[in-house]
Amino acid sequence: MKNMHDQTMNFHGSPVRSLERFSETNLKLIGATAEQIKAAQVYWNGVFRYMNEFMTPFWIALNAFSATEKDKLVRHPPMESVSDYVELLQFNLQVAEKGLTSSLEVMNDYHLGEMSRAFSAWLNTIFDREGEDISEFWARQAKLLEKVVYAYPKAIREIEPEYGFHFEGPGYEKAAETDRFLLYQVFPSDKKGRIRKKGKPIIIIPPYVLGANILAFLPGENKSYVHAFANQGIPTYVRIMKDIDSTPTVQTMTGEDDASDTRFFCEQVKARHQREVTLNGFCQGGFIAVADLLSGELDGLVDVLITCVAPMDGTRSKSLVEYMEYLPPRFRDLGYAVKTLPSGNQVVDGKVMSWVYKLKSMEREAPIFTLYRDLMMFARPDGKDAKISKTAAALNHWLVYDRNDLPVAITKMSFDSYTIPVDENGTLPVKLFDRKLNFKRLEEKGIKFLICYAERDDLVDKESALAPLDYIDAEVTVFPKGHGAIATSWSLPTSECALHTCFGDNCRGPVRYQLDLEKGL
């Protein structure tokens, strides 16, 4: 009788359990469908947003292109114009091919991994196994996409109060001013820190196009290039360009104006500290600092030069030169990036200039590629929430929002340095005050020189940064990582290559170099 009862229970119980399981599976599938629809909507929003961000400079450049070509078309024979446009089309197709290839590769890498997880989730759902089911899988996908498309841009915008310079707050003091620039002294972020009045002062020259804020990356997180000097008690100054949109004198600035203003600042700082100044140029600021020194305007004021990831001979930057070589000669014209302001003055559009660098590295900057790169940065197979770090948010704030318009004459200096090589005697392709600029003058004047470059810099190649070594001696410091790492990763005092330490093959960071100079080493 007991066996018959058990069999009856199994007979009646099994359909009930099957029905419950069938209902649960259906609910999971319904939930999965809803999450899948949600994920698809967010995904396409993301695609459109990344595409729009990438293409915005194109529409700006198109206006300048049309205006410039209206003039060129009447000055060039029709057949020559047709030939140039065919070459331009081929060039565009090559750039597009790079972007398409890298985008397909990264999509393939991402979706192959997710397909295996989706298949496992299907099996877990159908056979009621432990682990992520299909509804949870699509919920995770939707959550990941929402983080990348909505939460990440929000975090990038909200990091602004912590990122970069905020001269209206404590920690800075205006030391001098010209019609074009402001000079601020930077004080230690550590309240216990003290500046040595008789210490050797340094003036830091930020890049024009990339802006100054990268040099005060995240002071609250102890990641700041300028504060790395100030926190060691070094009298630290940073030169800040005034707003170009509202300052006509900045719009029309020349290389001679830059040199004259730098001379004025050096005079003020030398008088204040009774010591000659160290001039430290970062990226494009390094090239400008060298030109100012070679002009002779800073004689008797500056005795030390430090350059960081600075293009000393742009023609040695292989990737950019290769990009320029494929571009038809007719279109190697700065005029395609020029715009006219309400004042009537013309400036070079910073967004267009930064877009040129994106096109140069299209395989890493294509919009679909960057979308999937961000997806993989936050993807967690275990489903755990990946936090958006302040460092990632601040770095992207710099890349997205810190693009300054540039004076035409200043941009022309850099443009010439990327299209005309330094000659065999060490003379630069630009002049200031109608004077030739030769690297050998640094040695003749006894100016000590430290060159810092980044091992994996895809913006300023090693050969470009080290070009002066063909003509003069200089100390060299090699940093790991890429172009911005000196100001971001290595400005942290506890990092492997902290700026105030020695590291690698007996390399001195720029802060260590400055401290040793102060001690007479």
N, C-alpha and C positions, 0 to 999 in steps of 0.2 A: 504493500500500500504506500510506503514511504517513497519508493522509487517512482511509482505512478504520480505521486504528488509533486515530486521534483521535476518530473518530465512536464507535468501540466504547467508548473511555474515557468519553466524555460520556454515552453511553447507560447504562453501568454505574455511573458516578460520581454522576450526578444523583439517582437514587433514594436513594443512601446519604446524600448531603448533605441531601436532603429529610427523610429519616427522622431524622437528627440534629437538624435544625431543629425538626421536629415534637416530638421528645422534649424538647428544651430549652424549647419553648413550653409544653408540658404541665407541666413542672416549675415554670416560672414561674407558671402559673395555679394550680397546687396551693399553691405558696408564697403567692400572692396571697390565696387563699381562707383559708389559715391566719392570715395577718396581718389580713385583714378581720374574721374572727371575734374575734381578739384585740382589735382596735380597737373593735369593737362592745361587747365586754364592759367595756372600760375606759371607753368613752363613757357607758354607762348607770350605771356606778359613779360617774362624775363628775356626771351629772345628779342622782342620788340624794343625793350628798354636798352639792352646792350647794343643792339644795332643802331638805335637812335643816338646813344652817346658817342659811338664810333663815327657816325656819319655827320654829326653836327658841324665839325670843322670843315667837312667837304663842302657843305652849302656856303659856308663863309668863303672858302677858297675859290669856289665857282664864280662868285661875284668879281673877285680880283682877277681871276683868269680871263673872264669875259672882257673886262675893261682893258687889260693888257693886250689881249689878242686883237681887239678892234684896231689898235694902233699898229700892231705888227703885221696884220693881214695886208695893209696898204703899202707896207714897206718891203714885203717879200713877194717874189714871183709866185703865181698860183700853184705851179707844179711843185715848187719847193715846200709850200705850205701843205699840200696834199701829202708829200713824202714825210714831212715832220709829223703830221697827224697819224699817219699809218704807223710810224715808229712809236708814237705815244700810245696808240692802241695796243701794240705788241707789248710794250712795257706794262701797261695796265693789266693785260692778261697774265703776264708773268707774276705780277704781285698778287692778283686774285688767285692764281693757281697755288701759290705758297699758302695763302690763307685757307683755301678750300682743303688742301691736302692735310694740313695740320689739324683743321677742325674735324675732318673725317676720322683721323687717327685717334684724337682724344675722345670723340664720341664712341668709337669702337671700343676703346679701352674701358670706358666707363660702363657702357651698356652690356658688354660681355660679362663683367663681374656682377652686375645687377640682374642679368637674365638667369644666372645660376642660382642667385638668392630667390628670385621670383619662382623658379621651378621648385625649389625646396619648400617655399611657402605654400605652393599649390598642393604638393604631396602632404605636407603637414595638415592642411585644411581637409583634404579628401579622406585621408586615413586617420584623422583625429590624433596626429602625433604631437609630441611636445615640440616647442620651438615656435618661431615666428610664423603666423598664418598669413594668408593672402591679404586679409583686411589690414593687419598690422603692417605688412610690407608696404601697401599703398599709402597708409597713414604716415609711415616713416618718409616715403618719397615726397608726399605733399608737405610735410613739416620741413624737410630739407630745402625744398624749393622756396617755401615761404621765407626761410631764414636768408637764403641767398638773394632773393628778388626784393623782399620787403625789409626784413630786419637788418640786413647788412648795410644797405644804403642809409638807413636811419641811424645806425651806429656810427657810420662815417660822418654824417652831418653833426651828430651830437658830440663828437670828440673835439670839436672846434675850440671850446673853452680851455681844454687841456693841452691843445696842440699849438706849437709854434710860439712866436713872440706875442706878448700882450703888453705893450709899452705903457699903457694907461695904468697898469697895476704896479705893485712893488717889485723891486729887484732890478730895475733899470733906471738910468738917469741920462737925460739928454746932455751930451758934452759939447756938441758943436753943430752948426747947421750952415748949409749953403743953399743956393737957389734950387739945387737938384737933389741933395742928399741930407740925411740926418745921421749924426754919429751918436750912438748910445753906448754908455758904459754898462757892462753886464756885471752884476754882483752875485756872490755865491748863492746857490739855492739852499745850501745848508746855512741856517741862521748863525751857527757858531763860526762859520768861515769868515776870514778877514783878508782884505786885499792889501798886499804889501805896497805901500806908497812909492818906495824906491825900487820896486820890482821891475823887471824888463817888460814893457807894455807890448801888446799885440793888437793889431787892427785886422779884423776878419772881413774879407770881401766876398759876399755871397754871389751866386750866379744870377744873371739877369733873368733868363727865361724861366728857370725853375723856382725862382723866388727865394727869400731868406728863411722862411719858416722851417725848412728841413734842418737848419742848423740849430734850432731849438725844438727838437722833435717832440719829446715828452718830458719837460723839465720835472714834473711831479713824479715821474717814474725813474728819475735819475738818468734819462737818456737824452742828452743834449750836448752837442758839440761845443757850443760856446760856453756852457756852464762847466764843461770838463776842464777848461782853462781857469775860469773864475773860481771854481771850487778848490783849486790848488793855490789860491792867493795871487794869481797872475793878474795884473791890470789888463782887463779884457774889454775891447771895444768892437762893435759891429757897425758897418756902414749900411744904411738902409735907404734905398731909392724912394723918393716921394711918389705919390700916386700919379701915374702917367696920364690918366684920363683928365685930371683936373689941374695939371701943372705943365703949362706950355714949354717951360724951360727944360723939362725932362723930355718932352716930345721931340725937341730939336737938338738934344744933347749930342755932342761929338766926342771922339776919343780924347781930344785936347781938353774938353771940359771935364771929363772924368779924371784925367791926370792932374789938372789944376785943383780940383776939389779934394782929391786924395792928398795932394801936397799940403793944402790948408789943414786938413785933419791931422796929418802927421806933425805939422808944426805945433798944433795945439796939444797933442798928446806928448810930444817930446818935451815941451815946456812944462807940462804938468808933472812929469815923472823924471825929468832930467836924464833921460836915457834915449838912445836911438830906438826906433820902432822895428818890431818884426811885422812884416806884411804877409798875411796868410790868405791866399785866394782859393776858393772852392769851386771846382768845375770851371765854367766859363769865367768866373771871377778870378781864377788863377791865371788865365791867359791875359785878362785885362790888367792884373797886377804886374805881370811880367812886362807888358807893353809900357805901362806907366813908369816902371823902374828903368827900362832901357831908354826911355826918352830923355833921361837926365833930370827930370823935374823933381825927383825925390832924392837927389844927391845930398848927403849930409844929414838926411832924416831917417833913412832906412838902412839897416846893416844886415838884416836877415830876411830871407824869403822862404816861405813854405807854400807849396802847391799841393792840393789834394784832388785826385782824379781830374786833372786839368788837361785839356787838349792843347799841347804846345805846338804840334804840327798836325792839323786835322787831316791832312792828306794821307797820314799813316794809319788812320782808322779804317781798317780794311773793309768792314761791312758797309760803312757809309760811303766810302769811295766806290765800292762795287755797285752800290745802289745808284750813285750819281753817274757812273759810267754807262749804265743801261738807259738812263734818262737822256733823250735827245738833247743836244747842245742848246737848241732854241729855248728849251723849257728850264734850263738851269739859270733861272732869273729870279732875283729876290723880289721883283715886282709882283709876282704871283701871290705873295703873302702880305702885301701892303694894303692898308685901309686908310681912309681919310676920316679924321675926327671932326666934330662940330667946330673946332677952332680953325679948321682948314689945314692943320698940320697932318702929315702922313706918318704913320707908325707901322711897325710889323706886328701882325696879329700873333699873339703868343700861342693861341689854340692851334692855329695852322702850323706854326713851327713845331709844336709838340706832335702834331699829327704826322709830320714828315718822318719823325723818329719812329712812330708807330708803323708807318708803311715800310720803313727800312727793316723792321723786325716783324713783318706781317705774320710769320709763322707762329709768333708768340702773342701777337696783339689782335688777331682777328676776333671779332665779337663773339662768335660761337665758341672759339677756343677759350676765351677768357671766362665765358659763362661756365663751361665745363671745368675749367681750372678751379673756379670758386666752388663749384659743387663738390669736387673731390677734396678740396681743402676742409670742408665741413662734414663730409660724409663719414658716418660711423656705422659699420656693419652690425654692431651690437645694439643699435637703436638709441644709444645714449646721446644726450644733447651736447653738441659741441659749442663751447662758448666762443664768442667773438672777442678776440684779444684787443686790448687798446693799441698794441703795436700794429696789428693788421689794419685797424680802423684809421689810425693816424697816417700810416703809409699810403693808404688809398685816398685819404683826404688831400694829401700832398699831390698825388697823381691826378686827382679829379679837379681840384679847385685851385691849386697854386700854379696858374699859368699866366704870366704877365705879358702885356704888350711891350714891345721894345722900340727904342729909338732906331731909326733907319741907319744912321751912321755907325752906331755901336754894333748892330747886327751885320753891317757890311764888313766890319773888321773880322768878325768870326767867320763870315761867309768866305772871305778871301783866304783865311787861314785853312779852310777846308777844300779849297779849289786850287790854291797856288802853294807849292811846297816851300819850306825854308831852303834857302840856297846853300851851296856847298861851303860857303864861308860862315854860315850861321845867321844870315840876315833874314828877318821876317818879311813876309809879303805885304806888310802894312807899314805906314809911317805915322808919326805924331809930330806936330809942329814942323812938318816937312823934313824931319830927321830920320835917318835910317835906324832901324832897331836891330841890334845884333846881340845874340846871346853872350858873346865873349865879353861884353861890357860888364856883366855881373862879376866875372872873375877879375877884371881890371880894377873894379871898385872895391874888391875884397868882400863882396856880399856873400855870406854863407847861404847855402841853398839845400833845402830838404825837399825831395820829391816823394809824395805818397801816391801809390796807385793801387787799384783793386785787381785781384787775381782773375776774377771772372766778370770783369766789367764789359758789358756788351754795348756801352755807349761811347766810352773813351778807351780805345785799345792801349795796351801796355806800350806799344811802339810809339804811339802818339804822345803819351804822358812822359816818356823817357827821351824824347827827341833832343833836349838840350845836352844830353850826355855825349852826343857826337861832337860837341864843340867845347864843352867845359866839364869840370868835375862837380859832382853833387852827391850828397848822401841820399840813399834810396831806402824807402820803407814799403814793404809789400804787405797788404792786408788781404785776408781771405774774403770770399763772397763778392758781391757786385757793387755797382756804382754808388748807391746810397748807404752802404753798410758802415762806412767810417762815421757817418753822422747819426746812424740809427743803432745798429747792433753793437759797434765797438765803443760808442760813447758811454755805455754802461760801465762804471768803474770795476765791477766784478766780472766783466766778460774776459774771454780768453785773450783777446788782443786789445785790452783797455788802452786808451790813448795816453795815459800817464805812465805806461810800463814799457819794458823791453820784451820782445817776443820773437818767435820765429828764428830766423838766421841772424841773430843779433840786430834786429830791427828796433828802432826807437819810434814810438808813437809821437805825434806832433807836440803833445803836451809835455812828454818826457824830454823831447828835444829842446823845448822852450825853457824848461826848468834847468836843464844842464847848462844852457847858455847863460842863464842867470847866475849859475855857480861858477862860470868861467870854464866849463868842461867842453 
